[in-house]
Amino acid sequence: MTLPSDRELHERLTGLCTYLVQSPPFSAGDDVSLTFRYESVTDESERTLIPLNVTWPTARRDSLGPAERSWGESVVLVRATLAKTGGQPRDSLNQPTGDYDPDALTLSNVRVVDRSPSWDVA
């Protein structure tokens, strides 16, 4: 399986809203580490990034843990800054499409920190 490059992950995750950061202790300006898994939705041609976990804003992670590495070849750890959008983001992970949230937080300044060793970049 060919997985997205760092640049593609940055583009795909920037501006997205994940349920993992929508309540305290998270707020705009926080720098957080998030783990995602790249999975097939219906078949090999349709894939999505599934949010798995997030660290507290005060914690900083530099690599995937042993348990996360055991989740498979398509796991990635990113660092992102949370931004306030002023409304429902243009796209969303695990958020109802019609749901409008004036305080929604989205991911910005997304950087790949670590990925599964077998991640075959496009």
C-alpha positions as CSV (number, residue, x, y, z in Angstrom):
1,M,0.0,0.0,0.0
2,T,1.4,3.4,-0.9
3,L,0.7,6.0,1.8
4,P,0.7,9.8,1.6
5,S,3.9,11.8,1.8
6,D,4.5,14.3,4.6
7,R,3.4,17.1,2.3
8,E,0.2,15.3,1.4
9,L,-0.5,14.6,5.0
10,H,0.0,18.3,5.8
11,E,-2.4,19.4,3.0
12,R,-5.0,16.7,4.0
13,L,-5.0,17.4,7.7
14,T,-4.7,21.2,7.7
15,G,-8.1,22.8,8.3
16,L,-9.7,19.6,9.5
17,C,-11.6,19.3,12.7
18,T,-11.3,16.2,14.8
19,Y,-13.6,15.3,17.7
20,L,-10.5,14.5,19.8
21,V,-9.7,18.2,20.4
22,Q,-13.2,19.8,20.7
23,S,-13.4,20.1,24.5
24,P,-11.2,21.2,27.4
25,P,-8.3,21.2,28.1
26,F,-7.8,22.1,24.4
27,S,-8.0,25.6,23.1
28,A,-6.8,27.7,20.1
29,G,-3.1,28.1,20.0
30,D,-2.3,24.7,21.7
31,D,0.3,22.5,20.1
32,V,-0.8,18.9,20.3
33,S,0.5,15.5,19.1
34,L,-2.1,13.3,17.3
35,T,-1.9,9.7,16.0
36,F,-3.8,8.8,12.8
37,R,-4.2,5.5,11.0
38,Y,-4.6,5.5,7.2
39,E,-7.4,2.9,6.4
40,S,-9.5,1.6,3.6
41,V,-13.1,2.8,3.8
42,T,-14.9,0.5,1.3
43,D,-12.2,-0.8,-1.0
44,E,-8.5,-0.2,-1.8
45,S,-9.3,2.9,-3.9
46,E,-11.0,4.8,-1.1
47,R,-8.9,5.6,2.0
48,T,-9.3,7.9,5.0
49,L,-7.2,9.1,8.0
50,I,-8.8,7.8,11.3
51,P,-7.9,9.8,14.4
52,L,-6.7,7.4,17.2
53,N,-5.5,9.6,20.0
54,V,-4.2,12.9,21.1
55,T,-1.8,14.1,23.9
56,W,-2.5,16.8,26.4
57,P,-1.4,20.3,25.2
58,T,1.5,20.2,27.8
59,A,2.9,16.9,26.6
60,R,5.3,16.6,23.7
61,R,5.9,13.4,21.7
62,D,8.8,12.7,19.4
63,S,7.9,9.1,18.3
64,L,5.2,6.5,18.1
65,G,5.1,4.2,21.1
66,P,5.4,0.4,20.9
67,A,1.6,-0.1,21.2
68,E,1.0,2.4,18.3
69,R,3.6,0.7,16.2
70,S,1.8,-2.6,16.7
71,W,-1.4,-1.1,15.2
72,G,0.0,-1.7,11.7
73,E,2.0,-0.2,8.8
74,S,-0.2,2.8,8.3
75,V,0.1,4.8,11.6
76,V,1.5,8.3,11.7
77,L,2.2,10.8,14.5
78,V,1.8,14.4,13.7
79,R,2.1,17.7,15.6
80,A,-0.4,20.4,15.0
81,T,-1.4,23.8,16.3
82,L,-5.1,24.2,17.1
83,A,-6.8,27.1,15.4
84,K,-10.2,28.7,16.0
85,T,-12.2,28.8,12.8
86,G,-15.2,31.0,13.7
87,G,-17.5,28.3,12.4
88,Q,-17.8,24.8,11.1
89,P,-14.6,23.9,9.2
90,R,-14.6,23.3,5.4
91,D,-14.0,19.6,6.0
92,S,-14.2,17.4,9.0
93,L,-13.1,14.1,10.5
94,N,-15.8,12.3,12.4
95,Q,-18.0,15.4,12.7
96,P,-21.6,15.5,11.3
97,T,-21.6,17.5,8.0
98,G,-24.6,19.6,9.0
99,D,-23.3,20.3,12.5
100,Y,-22.4,24.0,13.0
101,D,-20.0,24.8,15.8
102,P,-18.9,28.5,16.2
103,D,-16.1,27.4,18.5
104,A,-14.8,24.5,16.4
105,L,-11.0,24.0,16.5
106,T,-9.1,22.8,13.5
107,L,-5.6,21.6,12.8
108,S,-3.0,24.1,11.5
109,N,0.7,24.0,11.0
110,V,0.6,20.2,10.7
111,R,4.0,18.5,10.8
112,V,4.8,14.8,10.6
113,V,6.8,13.6,13.6
114,D,7.0,9.9,13.1
115,R,5.4,7.1,11.1
116,S,5.3,3.3,11.0
117,P,8.6,1.9,9.8
118,S,7.0,0.2,6.8
119,W,5.2,3.4,5.6
120,D,5.9,3.4,1.8
121,V,5.7,7.0,0.8
122,A,4.3,7.9,-2.6
